[in-house]
Amino acid sequence: MKESDKTIETTQEDENNQTEKELLSTFLINWIDYRITKKSNSKKEGERLWLKIKNAVPIYYLDWFSTRKWAFHIYENYILMFSNADDETLKHEIIHSIAYKIVPPEELEDFYSIVKNRITEDSFEDWVVSFNFAKNIHEFIADGYSKTIFINALKKENLYEEFLEKTSYLFE
């Protein structure tokens, strides 16, 4: 490859990255300096995480450390993963990318009410407790597939199998 071709290729890559940064800046605070280090999609990453999903929402991995590890942009339909994110966080955001597009069935809403009443601090192992699932039904669904401490709490209360059954519509 000629040196001039490398320059053109690099320039095109820089332009693509800048265009994506402009798109992503609608979600991020504009003064943050970040670099896209990797691009993927929810279908590919879902397979790696043992999720069988149909959609392929873009995932952008950013070279940026934050107290927040993730972001799913509901309206623009992409996922951002920051440098300090892990697979549990990625799985959580992938589930959001599916669940936000489908209205939960009424029977899941009823089950969610039961779970909120049954899960207590005693449902969790050791001293680790998370009531993130109680914020709304979307967090409930995402936590039920991604957060080990919540999955174990559901299992302890004999609710996990029913959770999987009532949320199976996400993967149909």
GUROFI-616521 format. One record per atom (N, C-alpha, C): residue in three letters; atom name; x, y, z. Coordinates in Angstrom, 2 decimals, always signed. Atoms other than C-alpha are relative to their C-alpha. Last residue first. Layout:
ALA|CA|X|Y|Z .
...
***
This chain:
GLU|N|+0.79|+0.70|+1.02 .
GLU|CA|-39.21|-15.30|+20.46 .
GLU|C|+0.08|+0.72|-1.33 .
PHE|N|-0.90|+0.74|+0.88 .
PHE|CA|-36.41|-14.07|+22.74 .
PHE|C|-0.73|-0.76|-1.11 .
LEU|N|-1.09|-0.88|+0.50 .
LEU|CA|-38.22|-11.35|+24.66 .
LEU|C|+0.85|-0.67|-1.07 .
TYR|N|+0.49|-0.71|+1.18 .
TYR|CA|-41.35|-13.54|+24.97 .
TYR|C|+1.09|+0.90|-0.61 .
SER|N|-0.47|+0.71|+1.20 .
SER|CA|-39.36|-15.73|+27.40 .
SER|C|-0.44|+0.68|-1.30 .
THR|N|-0.77|-0.93|+0.84 .
THR|CA|-39.95|-13.14|+30.11 .
THR|C|+0.50|-0.65|-1.27 .
LYS|N|+0.81|-1.20|+0.29 .
LYS|CA|-42.76|-14.96|+31.94 .
LYS|C|+0.74|+1.03|-0.87 .
GLU|N|+1.19|+0.36|+0.78 .
GLU|CA|-41.00|-18.34|+31.73 .
GLU|C|-0.77|+1.26|-0.43 .
LEU|N|-0.45|+0.39|+1.34 .
LEU|CA|-37.64|-16.99|+32.88 .
LEU|C|-1.19|-0.31|-0.91 .
PHE|N|-0.52|-1.21|+0.66 .
PHE|CA|-39.27|-15.20|+35.84 .
PHE|C|+0.41|-0.33|-1.44 .
GLU|N|+1.20|-0.73|+0.45 .
GLU|CA|-41.24|-18.35|+36.70 .
GLU|C|+0.40|+1.30|-0.70 .
GLU|N|+0.57|+0.75|+1.15 .
GLU|CA|-38.00|-20.31|+36.81 .
GLU|C|-1.23|+0.70|-0.55 .
TYR|N|-0.82|-0.15|+1.20 .
TYR|CA|-36.42|-17.63|+39.02 .
TYR|C|-0.58|-0.71|-1.22 .
LEU|N|+0.67|-0.84|+0.99 .
LEU|CA|-39.15|-17.24|+41.60 .
LEU|C|+0.72|+0.04|-1.35 .
ASN|N|+0.67|+0.90|+0.96 .
ASN|CA|-38.23|-19.95|+44.13 .
ASN|C|-0.82|+0.78|-1.04 .
GLU|N|+1.44|-0.15|-0.25 .
GLU|CA|-37.37|-17.30|+46.78 .
GLU|C|-0.85|-0.86|-0.95 .
LYS|N|+0.23|+0.27|-1.43 .
LYS|CA|-33.72|-18.39|+46.85 .
LYS|C|-1.49|+0.06|+0.34 .
LYS|N|-0.10|+1.44|-0.22 .
LYS|CA|-33.71|-18.54|+43.05 .
LYS|C|-0.31|-0.36|+1.45 .
LEU|N|+1.17|+0.61|+0.62 .
LEU|CA|-34.97|-14.96|+42.76 .
LEU|C|-0.01|-1.51|+0.22 .
ALA|N|+1.13|-0.34|-0.87 .
ALA|CA|-32.31|-13.85|+45.25 .
ALA|C|-1.30|-0.59|-0.56 .
ASN|N|-0.07|+0.88|-1.17 .
ASN|CA|-29.65|-15.73|+43.26 .
ASN|C|-1.13|+0.27|+0.98 .
ILE|N|+0.36|+1.34|+0.48 .
ILE|CA|-30.75|-13.95|+40.06 .
ILE|C|+0.00|-0.98|+1.18 .
PHE|N|+1.46|+0.02|+0.12 .
PHE|CA|-30.61|-10.65|+41.96 .
PHE|C|-0.50|-1.36|-0.49 .
ILE|N|+0.59|-0.08|-1.35 .
ILE|CA|-27.04|-11.22|+43.15 .
ILE|C|-1.52|-0.02|-0.05 .
THR|N|-0.11|+1.26|-0.74 .
THR|CA|-25.98|-12.50|+39.73 .
THR|C|-0.66|+0.09|+1.37 .
LYS|N|-0.63|-0.23|-1.31 .
LYS|CA|-27.20|-9.42|+37.91 .
LYS|C|-0.05|-1.25|+0.86 .
SER|N|-1.41|-0.40|-0.01 .
SER|CA|-27.76|-10.03|+34.20 .
SER|C|+0.65|+0.07|+1.38 .
TYR|N|-0.86|+0.72|+0.95 .
TYR|CA|-30.98|-11.75|+33.25 .
TYR|C|+1.48|+0.29|+0.18 .
GLY|N|+0.30|+1.43|-0.07 .
GLY|CA|-33.20|-10.82|+36.18 .
GLY|C|+0.81|-0.85|-0.97 .
ASP|N|-0.69|+0.57|-1.16 .
ASP|CA|-31.50|-7.42|+36.41 .
ASP|C|-0.21|-1.50|+0.08 .
ALA|N|-1.45|-0.02|+0.27 .
ALA|CA|-32.59|-6.56|+32.85 .
ALA|C|+0.78|-0.61|+1.17 .
ILE|N|-0.31|+0.96|+1.06 .
ILE|CA|-36.20|-7.64|+33.47 .
ILE|C|+1.51|-0.08|-0.22 .
PHE|N|+0.32|+1.34|-0.48 .
PHE|CA|-36.51|-5.85|+36.81 .
PHE|C|+0.40|-1.05|-1.03 .
GLU|N|-1.16|+0.37|-0.84 .
GLU|CA|-34.78|-2.76|+35.42 .
GLU|C|-0.19|-1.41|+0.56 .
HIS|N|-1.13|+0.19|+0.91 .
HIS|CA|-37.42|-2.66|+32.67 .
HIS|C|+1.27|-0.36|+0.76 .
ILE|N|+0.05|+1.35|+0.58 .
ILE|CA|-40.25|-3.26|+35.16 .
ILE|C|+1.18|-0.26|-0.94 .
ASN|N|+1.04|+0.13|+1.02 .
ASN|CA|-39.34|-0.19|+37.19 .
ASN|C|+0.11|-1.39|-0.63 .
LYS|N|+0.19|-1.32|+0.62 .
LYS|CA|-37.17|+0.95|+40.10 .
LYS|C|-1.14|-0.01|-1.01 .
ALA|N|+1.26|-0.59|-0.45 .
ALA|CA|-37.67|-2.30|+42.06 .
ALA|C|-0.27|+1.37|-0.62 .
PHE|N|+1.13|+0.61|+0.71 .
PHE|CA|-34.99|-4.19|+40.12 .
PHE|C|-1.33|+0.66|+0.35 .
ASN|N|+0.09|-0.67|+1.30 .
ASN|CA|-32.34|-1.77|+41.46 .
ASN|C|-1.22|-0.51|-0.76 .
PHE|N|+1.41|-0.18|+0.32 .
PHE|CA|-33.08|-3.21|+44.91 .
PHE|C|-0.18|+0.81|-1.28 .
SER|N|+0.29|-0.93|+1.09 .
SER|CA|-29.62|-4.61|+45.36 .
SER|C|-1.49|+0.04|-0.28 .
VAL|N|+1.43|-0.19|+0.24 .
VAL|CA|-28.23|-6.26|+48.50 .
VAL|C|-0.16|+0.99|-1.15 .
VAL|N|+0.22|-0.69|+1.27 .
VAL|CA|-24.76|-7.68|+49.19 .
VAL|C|-1.50|+0.02|-0.32 .
TRP|N|+0.37|-1.38|-0.29 .
TRP|CA|-24.33|-8.52|+52.89 .
TRP|C|-0.30|+0.80|-1.27 .
ASP|N|-0.99|-0.79|-0.72 .
ASP|CA|-24.25|-12.29|+52.57 .
ASP|C|-0.52|+1.41|+0.27 .
GLU|N|-1.07|+0.72|-0.71 .
GLU|CA|-26.73|-13.67|+50.08 .
GLU|C|+0.94|+0.99|+0.66 .
PHE|N|-1.34|-0.12|+0.56 .
PHE|CA|-29.89|-11.78|+49.17 .
PHE|C|+1.01|-0.72|+0.87 .
SER|N|-0.05|+0.79|+1.24 .
SER|CA|-33.44|-12.85|+49.97 .
SER|C|+1.40|-0.02|-0.60 .
ASP|N|-0.31|+1.40|-0.33 .
ASP|CA|-33.05|-11.62|+53.56 .
ASP|C|+0.09|-0.89|-1.23 .
GLU|N|-1.45|+0.07|-0.27 .
GLU|CA|-32.91|-8.03|+52.28 .
GLU|C|+0.41|-1.43|+0.29 .
THR|N|-0.38|-0.88|-1.11 .
THR|CA|-36.39|-8.60|+50.89 .
THR|C|+1.51|-0.07|+0.16 .
ILE|N|-1.45|-0.17|-0.14 .
ILE|CA|-37.79|-10.06|+47.68 .
ILE|C|+0.27|+1.03|+1.11 .
ARG|N|-0.67|+1.18|-0.57 .
ARG|CA|-41.38|-11.20|+48.18 .
ARG|C|+1.49|+0.19|+0.22 .
ASN|N|+0.46|+0.27|-1.37 .
ASN|CA|-43.32|-7.94|+47.73 .
ASN|C|+0.76|-1.14|+0.67 .
LYS|N|-0.33|-1.17|-0.84 .
LYS|CA|-41.36|-6.71|+44.71 .
LYS|C|-0.43|-0.21|+1.45 .
VAL|N|-1.44|+0.02|-0.29 .
VAL|CA|-41.57|-10.23|+43.25 .
VAL|C|+0.38|+1.16|+0.91 .
ILE|N|-0.25|+1.10|-0.96 .
ILE|CA|-45.37|-10.33|+43.53 .
ILE|C|+1.46|+0.00|+0.42 .
SER|N|+0.55|-0.44|-1.28 .
SER|CA|-45.70|-6.93|+41.83 .
SER|C|+0.25|-1.05|+1.09 .
TYR|N|-0.91|-1.03|-0.51 .
TYR|CA|-43.39|-8.10|+39.03 .
TYR|C|-0.48|+0.51|+1.36 .
PHE|N|-1.12|+0.73|-0.61 .
PHE|CA|-45.57|-11.20|+38.57 .
PHE|C|+1.00|+0.98|+0.62 .
ASP|N|+0.53|+0.62|-1.23 .
ASP|CA|-48.60|-8.98|+37.95 .
ASP|C|+1.11|-0.74|+0.75 .
GLU|N|+0.24|-1.11|-0.94 .
GLU|CA|-46.65|-6.85|+35.43 .
GLU|C|-0.50|-0.56|+1.34 .
LEU|N|-1.33|-0.35|-0.52 .
LEU|CA|-45.43|-10.07|+33.79 .
LEU|C|-0.12|+1.15|+0.99 .
GLU|N|-0.37|+1.04|-0.98 .
GLU|CA|-49.04|-11.28|+33.48 .
GLU|C|+1.41|+0.25|+0.56 .
GLU|N|+0.62|-0.28|-1.30 .
GLU|CA|-49.93|-7.96|+31.87 .
GLU|C|+0.39|-1.03|+1.05 .
PRO|N|+1.36|+0.54|-0.14 .
PRO|CA|-47.47|-8.55|+29.04 .
PRO|C|-0.54|+0.26|+1.42 .
PRO|N|+0.08|+1.21|-0.84 .
PRO|CA|-44.47|-6.21|+28.87 .
PRO|C|-1.44|-0.49|+0.12 .
VAL|N|+0.84|-0.28|-1.17 .
VAL|CA|-44.64|-3.79|+25.93 .
VAL|C|-0.10|-1.29|+0.83 .
ILE|N|+1.17|+0.88|-0.10 .
ILE|CA|-41.75|-4.65|+23.64 .
ILE|C|-0.78|+0.36|+1.27 .
LYS|N|+0.73|-0.02|+1.26 .
LYS|CA|-39.06|-2.24|+22.40 .
LYS|C|-1.32|-0.78|+0.05 .
TYR|N|+0.63|-1.32|+0.17 .
TYR|CA|-37.67|-1.40|+25.85 .
TYR|C|-0.84|+0.07|-1.27 .
ALA|N|+1.21|-0.16|-0.82 .
ALA|CA|-37.11|-5.11|+26.50 .
ALA|C|-0.69|+1.35|-0.20 .
ILE|N|+1.10|+0.85|+0.45 .
ILE|CA|-34.68|-5.75|+23.64 .
ILE|C|-1.29|+0.40|+0.71 .
SER|N|+0.20|-0.29|+1.42 .
SER|CA|-32.17|-2.92|+24.08 .
SER|C|-1.12|-0.85|-0.60 .
HIS|N|+0.77|-1.25|+0.16 .
HIS|CA|-32.63|-3.23|+27.85 .
HIS|C|-0.31|+0.26|-1.47 .
ILE|N|+1.39|+0.34|-0.36 .
ILE|CA|-31.49|-6.87|+27.64 .
ILE|C|-0.87|+1.25|-0.10 .
ILE|N|+0.54|+0.74|+1.14 .
ILE|CA|-28.36|-5.70|+25.80 .
ILE|C|-1.46|-0.38|+0.27 .
GLU|N|+0.35|-0.98|+1.03 .
GLU|CA|-27.76|-3.12|+28.53 .
GLU|C|-0.56|-0.67|-1.26 .
HIS|N|+1.09|-0.82|-0.51 .
HIS|CA|-27.86|-5.75|+31.30 .
HIS|C|-0.48|+0.97|-1.08 .
LYS|N|+1.19|+0.84|+0.10 .
LYS|CA|-25.64|-8.12|+29.32 .
LYS|C|-1.24|+0.78|+0.42 .
LEU|N|+0.33|+0.12|+1.42 .
LEU|CA|-23.07|-5.35|+28.91 .
LEU|C|-1.28|-0.81|-0.19 .
THR|N|+0.56|-1.28|+0.43 .
THR|CA|-23.16|-4.59|+32.64 .
THR|C|-0.42|-0.05|-1.46 .
GLU|N|+1.30|-0.09|-0.67 .
GLU|CA|-22.62|-8.24|+33.53 .
GLU|C|-0.72|+1.28|-0.41 .
ASP|N|+0.99|+0.77|+0.76 .
ASP|CA|-19.87|-8.42|+30.91 .
ASP|C|-1.39|+0.03|+0.64 .
ASP|N|-0.26|+1.44|+0.02 .
ASP|CA|-17.88|-5.62|+32.56 .
ASP|C|-1.11|-0.71|-0.77 .
ALA|N|+1.16|+0.90|+0.04 .
ALA|CA|-17.69|-1.85|+32.20 .
ALA|C|+0.44|-1.46|-0.04 .
ASN|N|+0.10|+0.75|-1.25 .
ASN|CA|-14.70|+0.25|+33.33 .
ASN|C|-1.18|-0.97|+0.04 .
SER|N|-1.20|+0.80|-0.28 .
SER|CA|-13.72|+1.45|+29.86 .
SER|C|-0.13|-0.88|+1.23 .
PHE|N|-1.18|-0.75|-0.40 .
PHE|CA|-17.21|+2.69|+29.00 .
PHE|C|+1.10|-0.95|+0.45 .
MET|N|-0.65|+0.70|-1.10 .
MET|CA|-19.85|+0.78|+27.06 .
MET|C|+1.29|+0.75|+0.30 .
LEU|N|-1.36|-0.45|-0.26 .
LEU|CA|-22.26|+2.75|+24.93 .
LEU|C|+0.55|-0.80|+1.17 .
ILE|N|-0.53|+0.25|-1.34 .
ILE|CA|-25.35|+1.06|+23.52 .
ILE|C|+1.41|+0.55|+0.05 .
TYR|N|-1.36|+0.51|-0.07 .
TYR|CA|-27.34|+2.22|+20.51 .
TYR|C|+0.42|-0.12|+1.46 .
ASN|N|-0.18|+1.45|+0.10 .
ASN|CA|-30.98|+2.78|+19.65 .
ASN|C|+1.45|-0.43|-0.16 .
GLU|N|-0.96|+0.16|+1.10 .
GLU|CA|-31.20|+6.55|+18.97 .
GLU|C|+0.37|-1.47|-0.21 .
TYR|N|+0.52|-0.59|+1.23 .
TYR|CA|-34.39|+6.83|+21.03 .
TYR|C|+0.93|-0.16|-1.20 .
ILE|N|+1.27|+0.58|+0.43 .
ILE|CA|-33.55|+4.41|+23.84 .
ILE|C|-0.42|+0.52|-1.38 .
HIS|N|+0.77|-1.14|+0.49 .
HIS|CA|-29.90|+5.37|+24.22 .
HIS|C|-1.27|-0.54|-0.64 .
PHE|N|+0.81|+0.45|+1.13 .
PHE|CA|-28.43|+2.60|+26.33 .
PHE|C|-0.85|+1.18|-0.40 .
ALA|N|+1.14|-0.82|+0.39 .
ALA|CA|-25.62|+3.81|+28.54 .
ALA|C|-0.71|-0.70|-1.15 .
TRP|N|+0.79|+0.37|+1.16 .
TRP|CA|-22.86|+2.11|+30.40 .
TRP|C|-0.97|+1.10|-0.37 .
LYS|N|-0.72|+0.93|+0.87 .
LYS|CA|-20.25|+2.17|+33.13 .
LYS|C|-0.65|-0.19|-1.37 .
ARG|N|+1.02|+0.74|+0.74 .
ARG|CA|-21.32|+5.22|+35.16 .
ARG|C|+0.74|-0.86|-1.03 .
THR|N|+0.70|+0.69|-1.09 .
THR|CA|-18.66|+6.29|+37.63 .
THR|C|-1.17|-0.78|-0.59 .
SER|N|+1.05|-0.78|-0.63 .
SER|CA|-16.78|+7.03|+34.44 .
SER|C|-0.54|-0.76|+1.20 .
PHE|N|+0.33|+0.58|-1.30 .
PHE|CA|-13.68|+5.92|+32.57 .
PHE|C|-1.02|+0.92|+0.67 .
TRP|N|+0.37|-1.03|-0.94 .
TRP|CA|-13.43|+6.74|+28.87 .
TRP|C|-0.46|-0.67|+1.28 .
ASP|N|-1.17|-0.12|-0.86 .
ASP|CA|-11.99|+4.80|+25.98 .
ASP|C|-0.26|+1.18|+0.94 .
LEU|N|-0.68|-1.28|-0.09 .
LEU|CA|-15.40|+4.11|+24.54 .
LEU|C|+1.17|-0.06|+0.97 .
TYR|N|-0.85|+0.05|-1.18 .
TYR|CA|-16.85|+0.82|+23.35 .
TYR|C|+0.84|+1.27|+0.01 .
TYR|N|-1.24|-0.76|+0.12 .
TYR|CA|-19.67|+1.44|+20.90 .
TYR|C|+0.74|-0.10|+1.34 .
ILE|N|-0.67|-0.19|-1.29 .
ILE|CA|-22.45|-1.12|+20.60 .
ILE|C|+1.32|+0.71|-0.28 .
PRO|N|-1.43|-0.34|-0.04 .
PRO|CA|-24.82|-1.02|+17.64 .
PRO|C|+0.50|+0.20|+1.43 .
VAL|N|-0.18|-1.39|-0.39 .
VAL|CA|-28.17|-2.79|+18.14 .
VAL|C|+1.49|+0.31|+0.04 .
ALA|N|-1.43|-0.30|+0.06 .
ALA|CA|-28.32|-6.09|+16.28 .
ALA|C|+0.19|+1.49|+0.24 .
ASN|N|-0.37|-1.35|+0.42 .
ASN|CA|-31.71|-7.58|+17.05 .
ASN|C|+1.51|+0.21|+0.04 .
LYS|N|+0.14|-0.23|+1.43 .
LYS|CA|-32.50|-11.28|+17.02 .
LYS|C|+0.54|+1.36|-0.42 .
ILE|N|+0.83|-1.14|+0.33 .
ILE|CA|-31.38|-12.48|+20.42 .
ILE|C|+0.03|+0.26|-1.50 .
LYS|N|+0.42|+0.21|+1.38 .
LYS|CA|-30.08|-15.75|+21.78 .
LYS|C|-0.98|+1.11|-0.35 .
LEU|N|+1.34|-0.55|+0.24 .
LEU|CA|-28.20|-14.73|+24.88 .
LEU|C|-0.33|-0.22|-1.46 .
TRP|N|+1.02|+1.05|-0.03 .
TRP|CA|-25.27|-16.93|+25.89 .
TRP|C|-1.42|+0.56|-0.06 .
LEU|N|+0.51|+0.00|-1.37 .
LEU|CA|-22.91|-13.98|+26.63 .
LEU|C|-1.15|-0.99|+0.18 .
ARG|N|-1.15|+0.24|-0.88 .
ARG|CA|-20.86|-14.51|+23.44 .
ARG|C|-0.45|-0.15|+1.46 .
GLU|N|-0.41|+1.39|+0.21 .
GLU|CA|-24.10|-14.81|+21.49 .
GLU|C|+1.15|-0.37|+0.93 .
GLY|N|+0.97|+0.86|-0.67 .
GLY|CA|-25.28|-11.54|+23.03 .
GLY|C|+0.34|-1.47|-0.14 .
GLU|N|-0.40|+0.05|-1.42 .
GLU|CA|-22.08|-9.81|+21.94 .
GLU|C|-0.96|-0.87|+0.80 .
LYS|N|-1.32|+0.64|-0.11 .
LYS|CA|-22.78|-10.71|+18.30 .
LYS|C|+0.42|-0.13|+1.47 .
LYS|N|+0.17|+1.40|+0.40 .
LYS|CA|-26.50|-9.87|+18.49 .
LYS|C|+1.31|-0.77|+0.19 .
SER|N|+0.60|+0.78|-1.07 .
SER|CA|-25.92|-6.70|+20.51 .
SER|C|-0.19|-1.48|-0.36 .
ASN|N|+1.45|-0.12|-0.04 .
ASN|CA|-23.51|-5.15|+18.04 .
ASN|C|-0.56|-1.00|+1.02 .
SER|N|+0.58|+1.33|+0.09 .
SER|CA|-19.81|-4.37|+17.84 .
SER|C|-1.51|+0.17|-0.12 .
LYS|N|+1.41|+0.00|+0.38 .
LYS|CA|-17.55|-1.37|+17.58 .
LYS|C|-0.47|-1.44|-0.09 .
LYS|N|+0.49|+1.23|+0.62 .
LYS|CA|-14.24|-0.95|+19.37 .
LYS|C|-1.47|+0.20|-0.34 .
THR|N|-1.08|+0.98|+0.10 .
THR|CA|-12.01|+1.82|+20.70 .
THR|C|-0.43|-1.27|-0.72 .
ILE|N|+0.65|+1.29|+0.22 .
ILE|CA|-14.28|+4.82|+20.16 .
ILE|C|+1.11|-1.02|-0.24 .
ARG|N|-0.41|+0.63|+1.25 .
ARG|CA|-12.34|+7.72|+21.66 .
ARG|C|-0.72|-1.33|-0.10 .
TYR|N|+0.01|+1.46|+0.02 .
TYR|CA|-13.52|+10.11|+24.34 .
TYR|C|+0.40|-0.49|-1.38 .
ASP|N|-0.85|+0.46|+1.09 .
ASP|CA|-13.10|+13.75|+25.31 .
ASP|C|+0.06|-1.53|+0.06 .
ILE|N|-0.76|+1.21|-0.31 .
ILE|CA|-16.05|+14.87|+27.39 .
ILE|C|+0.83|-0.41|-1.22 .
TRP|N|-1.37|-0.34|-0.36 .
TRP|CA|-17.07|+18.46|+26.66 .
TRP|C|+0.85|-1.21|+0.34 .
ASN|N|-0.89|-0.35|+1.11 .
ASN|CA|-20.15|+17.43|+24.67 .
ASN|C|+1.44|+0.28|+0.40 .
ILE|N|-0.29|-1.42|-0.20 .
ILE|CA|-21.93|+15.66|+27.52 .
ILE|C|+1.10|+0.37|-0.99 .
LEU|N|-1.05|-0.34|-0.97 .
LEU|CA|-22.92|+12.35|+26.07 .
LEU|C|+0.12|+1.50|+0.15 .
PHE|N|+0.29|+0.65|-1.27 .
PHE|CA|-26.23|+11.53|+24.38 .
PHE|C|+1.00|+0.41|+1.08 .
THR|N|+1.38|-0.35|-0.35 .
THR|CA|-26.28|+13.84|+21.39 .
THR|C|-0.37|-0.61|+1.33 .
SER|N|+0.00|-1.20|-0.82 .
SER|CA|-22.50|+13.46|+21.49 .
SER|C|-1.41|+0.49|+0.31 .
LEU|N|-0.01|+0.39|-1.41 .
LEU|CA|-22.93|+9.90|+20.22 .
LEU|C|-0.04|+1.21|+0.92 .
LEU|N|+1.23|+0.72|-0.31 .
LEU|CA|-23.94|+11.13|+16.79 .
LEU|C|-0.08|-0.30|+1.49 .
GLU|N|+1.06|-1.01|+0.06 .
GLU|CA|-21.11|+13.68|+16.67 .
GLU|C|-1.35|-0.64|+0.33 .
LYS|N|-0.10|-0.82|-1.21 .
LYS|CA|-18.68|+11.03|+17.87 .
LYS|C|-1.09|+1.06|+0.01 .
GLU|N|+0.57|+0.79|-1.10 .
GLU|CA|-19.92|+8.71|+15.13 .
GLU|C|+0.05|+0.78|+1.31 .
THR|N|+1.44|+0.06|+0.25 .
THR|CA|-19.24|+11.40|+12.52 .
THR|C|-0.69|-0.77|+1.12 .
GLN|N|+0.54|-1.31|-0.33 .
GLN|CA|-15.80|+12.05|+14.04 .
GLN|C|-1.51|+0.02|-0.20 .
ASN|N|+0.00|-0.09|-1.46 .
ASN|CA|-14.96|+8.32|+13.98 .
ASN|C|-0.61|+1.34|+0.43 .
ASN|N|+1.04|+0.90|-0.50 .
ASN|CA|-16.01|+8.12|+10.34 .
ASN|C|-0.11|+0.09|+1.51 .
GLU|N|+1.29|-0.61|+0.32 .
GLU|CA|-13.91|+11.19|+9.51 .
GLU|C|-1.15|-0.85|+0.51 .
ASP|N|+0.17|-1.13|-0.89 .
ASP|CA|-10.88|+9.75|+11.31 .
ASP|C|-1.35|+0.68|-0.23 .
GLU|N|+0.26|+0.57|-1.31 .
GLU|CA|-11.28|+6.45|+9.45 .
GLU|C|-0.24|+1.12|+1.02 .
GLN|N|+1.37|+0.52|+0.04 .
GLN|CA|-11.54|+8.32|+6.16 .
GLN|C|-0.39|-0.57|+1.35 .
THR|N|+0.90|-1.15|+0.03 .
THR|CA|-8.39|+10.31|+7.01 .
THR|C|-1.45|-0.46|+0.00 .
THR|N|+0.01|-0.57|-1.33 .
THR|CA|-6.55|+7.13|+7.97 .
THR|C|-0.96|+1.18|+0.08 .
GLU|N|+0.68|+0.95|-0.86 .
GLU|CA|-7.49|+5.44|+4.69 .
GLU|C|-0.11|+0.56|+1.42 .
ILE|N|+1.42|-0.06|+0.36 .
ILE|CA|-6.52|+8.53|+2.68 .
ILE|C|-0.80|-0.92|+0.92 .
THR|N|+0.49|-1.30|-0.45 .
THR|CA|-3.19|+8.75|+4.51 .
THR|C|-1.49|+0.13|-0.29 .
LYS|N|+0.10|+0.08|-1.45 .
LYS|CA|-2.56|+5.04|+4.03 .
LYS|C|-0.57|+1.29|+0.56 .
ASP|N|+1.18|+0.80|-0.27 .
ASP|CA|-3.30|+5.41|+0.32 .
ASP|C|-0.24|-0.14|+1.51 .
SER|N|+1.16|-0.87|+0.23 .
SER|CA|-0.77|+8.28|+0.11 .
SER|C|-1.31|-0.75|+0.25 .
GLU|N|+0.13|-0.92|-1.14 .
GLU|CA|+1.88|+6.04|+1.72 .
GLU|C|-1.22|+0.90|-0.16 .
LYS|N|-0.77|-1.23|+0.09 .
LYS|CA|+1.34|+3.40|-0.95 .
LYS|C|-0.29|+0.89|+1.22 .
MET|N|+0.85|-1.18|+0.00 .
MET|CA|+0.00|+0.00|+0.00 .
MET|C|+0.89|+1.24|+0.00 .
***
